[in-house]
Amino acid sequence: MSIPLTDACTVDPVWDPFKDIIQTLYLDRNLSLEKVREEMANVHQFFGSKAQYEFRFSKWGFRKNRTAEDWKVVARKVTKRKQERKDSDVYTNGALVNPKKVRKETSRYGFMPETNGFLSQPPSPQIPEGFVIRTPSPRGAKSTRALIPFCNISTPLNMSHHLLGSLTFFRSSQESTLFPEVLGTSSAAPVVLTQDIFHIIDQFKEEKDWQKVLGGYIRNAKAMIPENVFAGNPETMDKRLLQGQESSAMDFLKLITYLISNNFARETAVISKHIYKGVKSPLNTGLLKHLFSIDGDTTGKLASNLFSLAIEASDFDMVKKMMEWGINPNTRAYSPFNRGDFTPLQHACWVQSVEVVQALIDGGAGRSINVPASRNDILSLVIHPDLTYKPYDDNRPQDSTEDGRSHKEQVKIKLIQILLRAGATVNPGHGRSPLAIAARFGYTEIVTLLIAAGSDVNFWCGEFRSTPLIDAVIHNEGIPERDLLTVVRSLLQAGAYVQEPFPGRYPGMTVLEAAIPRKSSLVVQLLLNSGARITKFAFAMAAEYCNLNTVDLFIKSGARVTEEIIRCAAKNEESEPFWLLLDAAEDGIKHKCKSAALGQCISDGNLDLIDQLVKSGAELSFTFRLAGGIAAIVKRGDMDILRLLLDRYQEVVRTLLGRALTTAILFGQNDATEMLLTAGANVNYEEDLKDVESDPLSADDPLSAAISQKNPRLIRRLLATGAAVNRTEMIEGFKKDSFGVLITVLPAVVSWGDCSLIRDIINAGADVNAPGYPKGETALAVAIWRGDARIVELLIDAGADVDANAALIYGPTALEVASRKNDLSTVQFLLGLGADPDEWSLVEAVSGSVELMQTLLAARLDRYHRCSKGYGCRALQYAINTKKANMVEILLANGIDANAIIQQRFGDGVEPDSWKSDSQEPGFLWRRPTIVFGMSALGYAIQKDESDDLWIVQMLLNSGADPNSIVTNPVDLYEGFETRTAVLEAIIWNDLAAVKKLIMAGADVNPGTRGDIVSTPLQAAAKKGSMDIVHFLLEHGADVNAPPHYRYGATALQFAAIGGYTGIALLLLEKGADVNALPAQIDGRTALEGAAEHGRKDMVRILLSAKAQIIGIGDRLWGFELFLVLDIHSPYLQIN
């Protein structure tokens, strides 16, 4: 409950925007009426007569001096409440009266009732206008404004006019009078320039995503900040801002101040950047200095952000000034700008600012020089180019020229020299060493500098599984070869090991193997001269990628040439390494080497080398890899090579020609097709060649390829040759098990409607009920989609089953297809043949006619005499999704259960494409309407019903939907899908109207947590930050202290504390929430721990004021966060 500051009154568009300002001047500052009129006219250009002001004071309840009679009534009320054991806070004009004054007035005018009975007591008078008496916040908590520092920003800002300046980034056109005390003028009167706050707002609007940044927080302002802090309704702040209302500008200032002081990082960054633009001006030096002198959480957080911005801007002078004004250069704090937990010195190194780094070290930052930053030491921040600073809005191309690279390295060298003098370690105990990073990027001078400073050249990085030498040779794209050689030579001369394996991403990789892809013979020679071990893998890589000189180095080093080495050499773009290696091979294996090379050349289409090998007498050996090579030859149309294979090596390749024939048909290589058929190529699917290395094909066998090309002549030729029209395909099941399914080419032939060819396929033995592959459609389903009655009749006569559903491959039944086409006559025809009115046919009928839906429902009842549990729920959900009210009504009238959770079955998967409704050729996979599994129709309606009166939800409730039912439940394909009741579902969608409707329909407001239901409605609303729903639930008896779910749960107050929802937290405390409630057993937080962990400073102060316990604070991580949030000096946070 918020504290009422004034009586409710009709909104006056002229006076009400100035109400808070006038209240502060007249009551808080105790100015006379004439002084108020004068200041309002001079400062705010607002003019009113004395009579108008007096009328407004009366209407607003502004009374400065209270009479004895007023205090007698108040004293009587307070005394009576005390007898009833009720404490009292007294407010006048919205401000809390000092308790000492209340005690004084009570003792003076206190009312004592007669002892001879209640009838003798006088009637209780009305509380005087302008007074409010209420029970204090629980557990000794202070008032809202006393608890929350930012709430003291009133309208106008009576904390100090300096604070307005410390939170804004504007300058008035009359700069000499904006902050008179700061700038040394004589006037000390507070100045409030709300028109300049609108300048803040205008600058925010220049941010293209300003609504994204602040819009959500404006909408949730009541949850985050108590309502009585705002001059108007916070939910309409954005509208009032656009209308230019001054009170809304102050509300806006309070909101951004809250965001700054409570660790909403993205908003803090944006706000602080705008502030910095203004305060860094020389005209505002006094203001900035004063800001740094103000004690308090909010200004402290803002000062920290400004210091970070000065470093980010490489603003040497500003950094020095800020340190002179008291900023600690060793403070470690989260920086929202670089998304890292950095010290100022680390931040400056990240920015690569030599002057700022030197200034920070001169200012004492050297004490934090070896503190790790996000797993990187400070030297790594300097050296690694991906870790150095680039403004997020800087889209300029980076200078990658040699001069640009040299300049960057010189900057890094200067920084490293400064850091080394200040005591930076060159051998950190974690992560990749600075030397490894410098070697990786070819920074020759830095490598020399670090080695001279004592860097370990064999430092082993366990995380990346590398040494500096491995980093140098494996990560070197774009690095000049001379730099690479210099780095490698420096490391080797310093004692780097060359025999150490690299058991990382490539197990057993040596330094030499890592260097081969560079194709640098000089690097390879340098490693070999240093004793690098030659492995088979290194030799094979050199044979495939390197030039003649590098290959010769391996041969001269004694490497043995094998069949595999020659095959790799055949892939080399240069032929000289191949012939050199072949000459070096032992005579006993040369014929095998030639055979392996010939097979590789056939795959690659290297005709020149093929000719030379054939002339040298090379023989071809059978390998399955050869099948892919022949297919590649056919695809490229290399007829000379194909002819050579069929003429010279026909016995070897004959069993491998089937895949080549499929490829030739698909790519229209007619000559190759004829040549392969003549040579006796296999016309059927070849399981053995399914995983052959080659391009994936759209057909697995020659007959399917010919059908896809719509070539009747070739199809009939293949049939005559013995091509099979059916085959078994292995299908992966719902739980990853596989099973065989008979598939056929018949649906593909039906799709282009050649009746004569369809008969030929059927006569060849095609199974009329088997699906096509991979589409999963039956021939009858395809015929119905085409609307071809002749083919439908032909298939029925051939024995087509009207209920065949693609043999469990997710294809549609014939009835489902007819329903999608809204073809009532075909539906009736199929039902007459005994078709089952299944679930998906009913779903398709939702988009059809009422007659179609009624026909299917009647057929279902006629066949089974009832609707089984769960039947029709998908159709009901789809009707809700498409907002088909008539279909919703029909389904509910026929007993479809709105409470049933839709469970997923095999065949319900979502496919990548769909048959287009305007296409007569089903060249696409069938895609069923999207259904959300694991959810009931009621749950889905809560999500989707956006109508003002929630007519869908009401229709379901009227038809028997249970408001206490579980509406979501986990299913196999949705691991972690949270179980929720109807009310919880409405809260997740922040739908107050739905919550009200469900509660009014009988939903339990305190169902408790059980099983997979992890929160009560109140807990869920607090977690969501839904202030209105929290209010409503509390009004209807929600248990404010319901215990958390044992796993990751939280009480309502704990959720509010974690989210920073100060307004909700105060309301919960007012309703008796236990501030020290136990956390969840698994990964739980107390309210204080949760607030501290997320940096909610104001929340922490509220909880402490409400007597939150701090016991064993050093035992948990959140204790450190609490120290940080409260700015407590802790030995754990000091950097010595």
URSUL-V641107 format. One record per backbone hydrogen bond with DSSP energy under -1.0 kcal/mol. CO is the residue of the C=O (numbers start at 1). NH is the residue of the N-H. If there is no record, write none. Layout:
BEGIN
co nh
CO NH
CO NH
END
This chain:
BEGIN
co nh
12 16
15 18
16 19
18 22
19 23
20 24
21 25
22 26
23 27
23 28
24 29
25 31
32 36
33 37
34 38
35 39
36 40
37 41
38 42
39 43
40 46
49 53
50 54
51 55
52 56
53 57
54 58
55 59
56 60
57 62
67 71
68 72
69 73
70 74
71 75
72 76
73 77
74 78
75 79
76 80
77 81
78 82
79 83
80 84
81 86
82 85
89 134
90 97
91 132
92 95
95 92
98 102
99 103
100 104
101 105
102 106
103 107
104 108
105 109
106 110
118 121
128 131
130 93
132 91
134 89
138 141
143 147
144 148
148 151
149 152
150 153
152 154
156 158
161 165
162 166
163 167
174 177
179 183
180 185
193 196
194 198
196 200
197 201
198 202
199 203
200 204
201 205
204 207
207 210
209 213
210 214
211 215
214 218
215 219
216 220
218 221
220 224
221 225
223 1064
224 1062
226 229
227 230
233 236
234 237
236 240
237 241
238 242
239 243
240 245
241 244
245 249
246 250
247 251
248 252
249 253
250 254
251 255
252 256
253 257
254 258
255 259
256 260
257 261
258 262
259 264
263 265
264 268
265 269
266 270
267 271
268 272
269 273
270 274
271 275
272 276
273 277
274 278
275 279
276 280
278 281
281 284
282 285
284 288
285 289
286 290
287 291
288 292
291 294
296 300
297 301
298 302
299 303
300 304
301 305
302 306
303 307
304 308
305 309
306 310
307 311
308 312
309 313
310 315
311 314
314 316
315 319
316 320
317 321
318 322
319 323
320 324
321 325
322 327
323 326
328 331
335 340
340 335
340 342
342 333
343 347
344 348
345 349
346 350
347 351
348 352
348 353
350 389
353 357
354 358
355 359
356 360
357 361
358 362
359 363
360 365
361 364
364 367
365 368
366 369
368 371
373 376
376 373
377 381
378 382
379 383
380 384
384 387
391 394
398 400
401 405
402 406
403 407
404 408
405 409
406 410
407 411
408 412
409 413
410 414
411 415
412 416
413 417
414 418
415 419
416 420
417 421
418 422
419 424
420 423
433 437
434 438
435 439
436 440
437 441
438 443
439 442
442 444
443 447
444 448
445 449
446 450
447 451
448 452
449 453
450 455
451 454
456 459
461 465
461 466
466 461
467 471
468 472
469 473
470 474
471 475
476 479
480 484
481 485
482 486
483 487
484 488
485 489
486 490
487 491
488 492
489 493
490 494
491 496
492 495
502 504
502 509
506 509
509 502
510 514
511 515
512 516
515 518
516 519
520 524
521 525
522 526
523 527
524 528
525 529
527 532
528 531
535 539
536 540
537 541
538 542
539 543
540 544
541 545
542 546
547 551
548 552
549 553
550 554
551 555
552 556
553 557
554 559
555 558
562 566
563 567
564 568
565 569
566 570
568 571
569 572
575 579
576 580
577 581
578 582
579 583
580 584
586 589
589 593
590 594
591 595
592 596
593 597
594 598
595 599
596 600
597 601
598 602
599 603
600 604
601 605
601 606
605 607
606 610
607 611
608 612
609 613
610 614
611 615
612 616
613 618
614 617
623 626
624 627
625 629
626 630
627 631
628 632
629 633
630 634
631 635
632 636
633 638
637 639
638 642
639 643
640 644
641 645
642 646
643 647
644 648
645 649
649 653
650 654
653 656
654 657
657 661
658 662
659 663
660 664
661 665
662 666
663 667
664 669
665 668
668 670
669 673
670 674
671 675
672 676
673 677
674 678
675 679
676 681
677 680
686 689
687 690
689 692
701 705
702 706
703 707
704 708
705 709
706 711
707 710
711 715
712 716
713 717
714 718
715 719
716 720
717 721
718 723
719 722
725 745
727 743
729 741
731 739
733 736
737 733
739 731
741 729
743 727
745 749
746 750
747 751
749 752
750 753
753 755
754 758
755 759
756 760
757 761
758 762
759 763
760 764
761 766
762 765
767 770
771 744
772 776
777 772
778 782
779 783
780 784
781 785
782 786
783 788
788 792
789 793
790 794
791 795
792 796
793 797
794 798
795 800
796 799
801 804
806 809
813 817
814 818
815 819
816 820
817 821
818 823
819 822
822 824
823 827
824 828
825 829
826 830
827 831
828 832
829 833
830 835
831 834
836 838
838 842
839 843
840 844
841 845
843 846
844 847
845 848
849 853
850 854
851 855
852 856
853 857
854 858
855 859
856 860
857 861
858 862
859 863
860 864
861 865
868 871
870 873
872 876
873 877
874 878
875 879
876 880
877 881
878 882
879 884
883 885
884 888
885 889
886 890
887 891
888 892
889 893
890 894
891 896
892 895
898 938
902 934
905 908
916 919
921 923
934 969
935 902
936 940
937 941
938 942
939 943
940 944
941 945
944 946
950 954
951 955
952 956
953 957
954 958
955 959
956 961
957 960
962 965
965 982
967 936
971 974
974 977
980 967
980 968
981 985
982 986
983 987
984 988
985 989
986 991
987 990
991 995
992 996
993 997
994 998
995 999
996 1000
997 1001
998 1003
999 1002
1010 1013
1013 1010
1016 1020
1017 1021
1018 1022
1019 1023
1020 1024
1021 1025
1021 1026
1025 1027
1026 1030
1027 1031
1028 1032
1029 1033
1030 1034
1031 1035
1032 1036
1033 1038
1034 1037
1039 1042
1045 1049
1046 1082
1051 1055
1052 1056
1053 1057
1054 1058
1055 1059
1056 1061
1060 1062
1061 1065
1062 1066
1063 1067
1064 1068
1065 1069
1066 1070
1067 1071
1068 1073
1069 1072
1074 1077
1082 1048
1086 1090
1087 1091
1088 1092
1089 1093
1090 1094
1091 1096
1092 1095
1095 1097
1096 1100
1097 1101
1098 1102
1099 1103
1100 1104
1101 1105
1102 1106
1103 1108
1104 1107
1112 1115
1116 1119
1117 1120
1117 1121
1118 1122
1119 1123
1120 1124
1121 1125
1122 1126
1123 1128
1130 1133
END
